[in-house]
């Protein structure tokens, strides 16, 4: 565990010292986003536009994460065990891309449909059965939606078959 903590600390320090606009904490065995990180990154959080937390063991992500990284453009949370996102995610004004692939979502994170800037949503490999196609169609920037390897119900599959202004990647059983 100490090695994992040291690894996280090294990556955070590199981000701060090098003035990077991205923070990569993938493969760090994180169960949640470490509280201490918020203090360390407070001075530079406005400059961070990309956060990668892929391939950890995160069961949840806090509201504090989204209220700290307000300038986030890309968020990669694939390969965790997330089941939901906090409501504050809907207030992300700059988010363009979110990857939630290979998590434990059973319900589409509805608040994503409130993010006007969101262009890409990756939900491949979850256990989602329904998708709010109408709400997604109303999203002004959405260009790409990946819902492959989800047990989508027949109504959702039908709704995704019709043309949309965004590209849909889905697996339909025939």
N, C-alpha and C positions, 0 to 999 in steps of 0.2 A: 504493500500500500504506500509506503514512504517513497518508493521509487516512482509510483504513479503521480504522487503529489509533486515530487521534484521535477518530473517531466512537464507537468502543467505549469509550474512556476517558471521553468526555463522558457517555455513557449510564450508565456505572457510577458516576461521580461524582454524577450526578443521583439515582441510586437511594440511594446512601449519604447524601448531604446532605439529601435530602427524607424520609429514613426510609421509603421506599416498601417495599411487601412484594412488588413484582414487578420483574423485570429483563428488559428487552426488548433482545435483541441480534439481532433479525431483520434480514435484508438487510445484513449487515456483511462479507460475503465471507470469513467465518471458515472455516478448514480444520479447526481443532480449537478447543476451548475454551482461551483463552489462560491459561497458567500464572500470569502476573502478576496476573490477576484474582482468583485465590484469596487472595493476600496482601491485596489491597485490600478484599475482601469478608469477610475472616475475622471481623471484629468484628460484621458485620450478617447473616452467612449464615443464622443461626438465624431471622431475621425474614423471610427471603425465601420466599414461598409459591408464586410463579408465575415460571417462567423460560421465555422465548420465544427459541428459537434457529432459528426458521423461515427458510427460503429463504437458507441459507448454502451452503457447499460442504464441510460436515463429513463426513469419511469414518469417523470414530470419535468416541466420547465416553468419557472416562476414568473409571475407578473413583473417582478423586479428586473428580470432579464430584459423584457421588452421596454420597460420604462427607462432602463439604463442605455440600451443601444437604440436610441431613437432614430439614428440615421442609417440603420441597417438596410442594405439593398438586396443582399442574398443571405439566406439562412439554410444550412444543410444539417438536417437532423435525422438523416436516414440511418437505418441499422440500430435503432434504439428500441425501447419497449413502451413508447409513449402511447397513451390512449386518448388524450385530449390536449388542447392548448388553452391557456388562459384567455378570457374575453378581451383583454387589452391588446391582443394580437391584431384585432380589428382596427386599432388606432395607428398602426404602422404606416406612416405617410410616404415612405420611400421604398418599401419592399417590392422588389421586382420578381424575385424567384424564391420559392420555398420547396425543399425536398423533405418529404415525410415518408419516403419509401421504406418498406420493410420495418414497420413499427407494428403496434397493436391496436390501431384505430378500428373501431367497429362502426363509428358514426363519422360522417364527413364533418370536419371542423368548420362549422357554419360561419364563424367570424371571418374566415378568409374571404368570403364574398363581399365583405365591407371594405376591403383594401383596394382603392381605386387604381393604384399603380401596379398591382400584381399581374405579371405576364405569364408566369410559369408555375404550375402546381404539380408536384410529383407525389402521388399517393400509391404507387405500385407496391404490391405485396402486403396489403393490409387485409382486414376482413370486413370491409365496408360493403353494405348491401344496397344502400340508396345514396344518390347524389342529387343535390338541388340544382338540376339542370337549368331551370328558369332563372334562378339567382345568378348562376355562372354566366348565363347568356347576357345578363344585364351588366356584367363587369366590363368597364370601358377598355381596359388594357389587356385582358386575358387573351393569350395567343396559343397556349399549349396546356393540355391537361392529360396526365398519365394516370390511368386507373386500371392498368393491367394487373392480373392476378388478384383480383378482388371478386368475391362472390356476389356480383351485382344482380339485383332482382330483375325480372323480365321487363317491368315498366321502365326502370332506369336504362337498361340496355336499349330498349326501343327509343327512348328519348335521346340517347346518345347517337343513335343511327342517323337521325335527321341532321341536315347541314347546320353548322354553327360558324360563328366568326372566329372560333378558335379550333385548333387541331386537337383531336381526341385520340389517345392511344388506349385501347381497351381490348380485352380478350372476350370474344363472344363464342360461347359453346354452340356448335351446330348439331 
